[in-house]
Amino acid sequence: MEKNFSKTGLIVLILFLILIFSSVIICAQDYQIYYKNGYDYFLQEKYEMAEQSYKKAIELNPDFEDAHYWLGKVYRQTGAYSQAIEQWKEVLRINPANQYAYQNLAGSFQGTSRIQSDKASDYLNEGKKIIGYPEEYLFKASAPSVNSLLSAIPYFKRAVKIDSGLLEAYYWMGEIYRVLGEQSTGQFNSPAMESYLKVIKMEESANPMSFEHPSPYWRSYLQLAKIYRFLGWRNQEEKLWLQLENTKSLPYKQALERKGYFGFGYPSRIEVNFRDGDKIENWSYPEKDTVFTVLNGEVEGEKEKEAEQSEMEIILEENIPEEKSQP
């Protein structure tokens, strides 16, 4: 009796598995059929019917990458750009490496219709306004939406087209691409790195001997290093920090060498004072026990060491008993 029961149970289990397997096959065949129909309708420019077919395929398989992609193309063909963008974002959610969806998403916003101007600064400020004055979100977990970030890029591009030396515009493009790399797909890391490197190269070419550099320059080093670290590019990160160290040391090194002081780089400490309109600095090198006085950027010489106060020696007098006179 138990043997017959076991055989019956096994048969039921096999039939159940066959039913499930058959259902999966039928479902897979169904969404593939809808996808194929959608593609045929698209080629025939029957976009409404293509839309319905792709939607049905996605309903049966929500993570159907190709159906989302082609539905995005249907929306683009019919002028429904916002809906197209949402589909390409879905494609990148499913497969962040999809190059076609990335290219379509990156090129979704081209217009700069919010302002009409011939000043680069106007486009720069408008781009920053679109993403909500980004200095705030740099230090917060929340960031502007993907659409807001993408829509700001054309304004920064327009700014550098008017003024190719506008470092801040390149920097904010780098920031946008970096955040998009975190929110959407790592493919945005490439243009982010290009933008940061552009800032660094332009500033170091234009002002190699300058003691001071604008904020976007320093920030580009920091953000580029973050991307290298995230990607695991340890060698590139080390080379980047070495480049920064050499670059910031160069003006100090040359200023000191002009006065005959060799072997010095970036000071460990810089003290700045202003007196009668002059800028007075002390460049400190504790490892060499040396401090240089610098007046308005020109090395005056080594700072004289302050005379050391001699320590007062405290002599403790011993109480020597007085000798008593002998009788």
Secondary structure as UniProt FT lines:
FT   HELIX           2..43
FT   TURN            44..45
FT   HELIX           47..60
FT   TURN            62..63
FT   HELIX           65..77
FT   TURN            78..79
FT   HELIX           81..94
FT   TURN            96..97
FT   HELIX           99..106
FT   TURN            113..114
FT   HELIX           120..130
FT   TURN            131..132
FT   TURN            134..136
FT   HELIX           137..139
FT   HELIX           146..162
FT   TURN            164..165
FT   HELIX           167..183
FT   HELIX           186..188
FT   HELIX           189..206
FT   TURN            208..209
FT   HELIX           215..231
FT   HELIX           234..257
FT   TURN            258..260
FT   STRAND          269..275
FT   TURN            276..277
FT   STRAND          278..285
FT   HELIX           286..288
FT   STRAND          290..295
FT   TURN            296..297
FT   STRAND          298..302
//
